[in-house]
Amino acid sequence: MTTSPKPSPRAVIVLIALPLIALAAFGAWRWWDRAQDGEFSADPKFCGLVTPETIHRLVPESYGGREDVASCTWSAPREKGKYRANVHLFASRLNVELARKDIEQQRTDDVLGWETDTREEVLGIGDEAFLRFQPPTPGKSITAQVVFRRSNMVISLAYARSDDDRQAARAGAIDAAREAAALLKP
């Protein structure tokens, strides 16, 4: 009669320790996620933060929102032209301190692709908000972006038009961001 080899004590310890370490890591992550200060303990449904009516007004040809891990995009079909209109919403759920630092960094840093001399504070959207533009090329599209913070959530909402109407881009981005802030529920 043959006997199977006995596992070494080290192998037994590893077999017991690995699941315990994995369970402890998962528990620590869940604790950290719940322990974050701020109103929001879960991500919202990003495509639900702007109503279909607003999207239809800003991007009449939009075929609906495309949601991914941290954002939603509504855009006109490609065949409408190279410079197609769209609305893009991106969200970050942090703790309140990191959210404050994030929006301050976005407000003060010279982020590649955004104008620095046209930045303006926007009142009445979340706890703090500002607007900025991408530098336009004459005769082409313009993009206005509102970045706002509510508690521990930072939302960036960009509205790109298929023309170069800066005032319409500004108004559309502010309207959509105001609506997103109002629909943002903890």
Number of C-alpha atoms within 10 A of each C-alpha: 2 4 5 5 6 7 8 8 9 8 11 10 10 11 11 10 12 11 11 12 11 11 12 12 12 12 12 12 12 11 11 11 14 12 11 16 15 17 15 20 17 12 15 18 15 22 20 14 20 25 13 16 10 14 21 14 11 25 24 14 17 19 13 16 19 13 17 12 10 15 20 22 19 25 22 19 14 10 7 11 10 11 15 19 25 22 26 20 25 18 20 16 23 20 19 20 13 14 22 20 11 15 21 15 12 12 19 10 11 11 11 8 9 18 14 17 8 11 16 14 13 16 12 9 21 21 13 18 25 21 21 22 24 18 15 16 9 9 10 14 21 25 26 25 26 28 27 29 25 21 21 21 27 24 26 21 26 28 28 29 23 20 18 17 16 17 11 18 24 21 14 25 27 24 16 23 27 22 16 23 19 13 14 19 13 12
